[in-house]
Amino acid sequence: MQPVPPEAGTFCDPVSKTNVCVQFDFRNGTVLYEGKQFALKSSSILNYSFSIGEKTIEVEMRNENRAILIGTDGSQKLLLRLKDKQVRKKQWARLWWKIKETLGLAPGEQDPHTSNPESN
């Protein structure tokens, strides 16, 4: 059985004041970097690279939500995956429900986020 590349997604620099984002499509081998599309080469399931002129940028996937870009010029950036707003809302709602349940503020109630299988 062969490993499966990560899902496509948008990864952004969390500390940048400007919106610096990179869109990766690992399964189709493309990357949208600074508004231009480049071919993404895979050296392993977790390591990729692409070239911009003379500069080569290596992409190291730390996990499904973190990527590190390492340039041949010594630059390094940590990127975090952007999640859909609805997914984030659902995660926060689950967290608050668990907190209320633990504190005894929601006794006898069923978790509204797990009771309906279509909402997951």
N, C-alpha and C positions, 0 to 999 in steps of 0.2 A: 504494500500500500504506500503510495506516494503522499508526501505532505502537501497541503493546500496553501497557496499564497494567501496573505491577508485580504480582507475585503477592501474595495475602493473606498476612499474617504478623503476628507479635507483636513489637513493638519495645519495648525497655526502656532506662531511664536507667542507664548503667553506673556512675555515681558516687554515686547515691542510696543511702542506707543502708536505706531502705524500698523495697519492691519496686514501683517505679513503671513500669507497663507500659501500652502502648496497642496495641489490636488494630485493624489496618487491613484492610479488604477493598476494595481499589481498584476491582476489576472490578464489584462490586455497589454501590459508592458508599456504604459505611457505615464508621463508626469507633466503637469501644467505648472511651470515655475516662472514667476515674474511675467505672466501673461503669454508665455510661449510654450508650445508643446514639444517635448523631447521624448526620445525612445528610452525606455527604462530597461537596463540589462540586469539580469539576476545572476549572482554568483552563488547564492544559496537561498533557502527559503526566508532567511532573515536579513540578507545583505544584498543591496542593489546599488547601481551606479548609473549616472548619466553625465554627458559631456556638454559643456557650453563653450564652444570654441576651443581654446587651449586648456580651460579649467575643467577638471573632473570632480564631480561631487558624489561622494559615497553616502548611501542611505542605510543606516543601521536600525532595524526595527527592534526596539527593546521589548515591547509587548504590543498588543493590538491597539493601544491608545497612545503610544509614545514612539517617536522616531527621532533619530539624531542625524543631522546633515553635517558631513565633514568634507570640507573643500581641500583641494590640493594646495591652496594658498594658506592653509592653517586655520581657516575660519571654522567655527563649529556652532551649530544651532540646535536647540532642543525644540521639537514641535509636538504639540498635543492635538489629538483628534477632536474636531468639533462634533458635537452630538446634536441631533435634531431636538428642537425646543420641546416637543411633546414627550420625547423620551426622558429628557431631564426633568420635566414637570412630574412625570409618573414616578421617577426615582425619588424625588424630594417628597412627594405625597406619601409614598411607602415609608420613607424614613420617619416622617412626622407621625404617621399612624403607629409605627412601632414604638416611638418615644411615648406617645399618649398611652398605648397599651401597657408599656412597662411602668409608667407612673400611675396606672389605675384610672386614667381619665376616660378610657374607652372600654369599660367593662361590658361583656356580653355582646359586643358588636363584632361582626365578622369583617376581616380586612376587605374593603371594597375593591382593592386592586388585584386580589387573588381569587375572589369569588366568581368573577366572570372570566372564563378562559379566553374570550375574544379580546379582552383589554390588555393581555400580556403581550 
